[in-house]
Amino acid sequence: MDVKKKSVYIRVGRPPIRPNYNAYDIQCKLTEITAELYKEYGEVKAVAEELEISEIKVRKLLITSGVYESEIADEIMALREVGKTIQEICQITGLGKSSVNGYLPYTKVLYNAKELSLNAERIKKYRKRSTAVAKLEQSKDIGKGMQQLLLCALFL
């Protein structure tokens, strides 16, 4: 009688900070909500006020979902689909790089969302620690031993 053993994989390392966090799902939900509100209100400004995000971000979400249409947006999308670079599109349309990017759909996850990405949280924590270390190093009122103790406490 053959007995097959099941392989058990044990995750090694640090446990995930937010195991249920998925930036792609968050962006998809926000894109759907934005499209629904735009169909209801018919104005980018009204949707931006409702969602408490910028009009530019709303427009980009609508372009990503394929709901937003304008002459310039259609022209930029057509040029991009033909294979033009952003620099070439800037030269053809006379718009700046940021403006051209504003009329293109998201290719990565949403930036500056209310819920921070894991990497954004790490960066924020790093900057906070760096600032605290710099302040401690400049402080001459604290003894050397106390300063080292505080530095150790920051990185726990």
N, C-alpha and C positions, 0 to 999 in steps of 0.2 A: 504494500500500500504506500503510495507516494503522498507525502505531505508537503504542500507548498507553504513556504513561509512568506508572510507579507513583510515588505520593507517598511520600516518606520523611519521617517526622516525627522530629525530633531533640529529645530531652528537654533542656530548658534548665533550669539551676538545680542545686541541690544533689541529689546522688544519695540515694535512700532509705537510711535508717540500717539498717533491717531489712526488706528487700524482701518477705520471706516471712511477715511478721507479719500476722496477721488476728485481731483481738480477737473478732470474731463466731464464727469457727471454734473458737477456744479455749473460748469459753463454751459452744458447742454440744457439744463433746467432753466438757467437765466436767459438763454437764447430763446427758448420756447415761450417763456413768460413775456419777454420783450416783444416778440412777434405778435402774441395775442393782444397785448396792450396797444400795440401800434395799429393793429386791425380795428380795435375798438375806438381809439382816440383819433387816429389818422395824423398825428403830429409827433415829431421826435421830441419836441420840448415838453409836451404833456407827459410822455412816457418817462423822460429823464426826471421830471419832478416827482412822478409817482414812485419810481425805483430809487430815487435819491442818488443818481449817478450822472455823470456828465453827458451832454448831448452827443459829443463825439463818440463816447463809448457806446451809447445807444445806437447811433448810426452804424458803427462798426459791427455790433451784434446783429443788427438787422441785415446788413450786407452779408454777414456770415450765414444767416439763415435763408438768404435769398429773397427777402421780403421787400427790402428798400430798393427803390429805383430812382435814378436821376440821370440826366444826360452825362454829367462828368463821371459819375460812378460807373455807368455802362461803358464809357469810353476807356476808362482806366482798366476795367476788367477785361475788355476786349484786347487791349494792348498787352496785358499780362498773359492772357491765354495764347496769344500769338508767340509769346516767348521773349517779349521785351523785358529788359532789366528795369529796376526802379529808376536808375539814373537816366536811362533812355526815355522812360515815361515822363520824367521831370522835364527833360528837354523838349519833348513833343508838346506837352500840355502847358508848360510854363509854371507849373506848381512846384512847391518845395517838396523835399523828401518826406517830411512829416505829413504833409497834406495828401500825398500819393498813398502813403501807408494807411492813412485814415479811411481811404476809400477801398482798401483791399480787405478781404475777410481775415479773421484770426487764423493763424497757422499754428500757434502755440496756445497754451491756456491763457485765460483772461488775466490781465495784469491790474494790480491795485483793486482787487475785489475786497468786499467787506471781510470775508473769511480768508485769512492769510494762508499761503501755501506753506508746506513744511520748511522749504528752503528759506522763505521770507521770515519765518519765525526764528530759524537758526541765525540768520543774518542780524535780525533785531537783537537777539540775545547776545551775540558776539559784540555788536556795537555798544550795547549797554555795559558789558564787562570791560571792554577796552576803555570806555570813558571812565569807569570806576577805577581802573588800574592807573590811568593817567592822573586822576585826581589824587589818588593815594601816593603816587610817586612824587607829586609836587608838594604834598603836605609834609611840612617839617615838624609839625606839632606832635605827631604820633611817633612813638619810639619804634626802632627797627623791628623788635620782636612783635609788637602789636600790628605793625604794618604787614608783616609776613602772615600773621594769623588771619587778618582780614582778607588778604589776597587768596589764601587757601579757602576761606569760607565762600568767596565769590565763585569758585569753580566747582563747588559741590553740587 
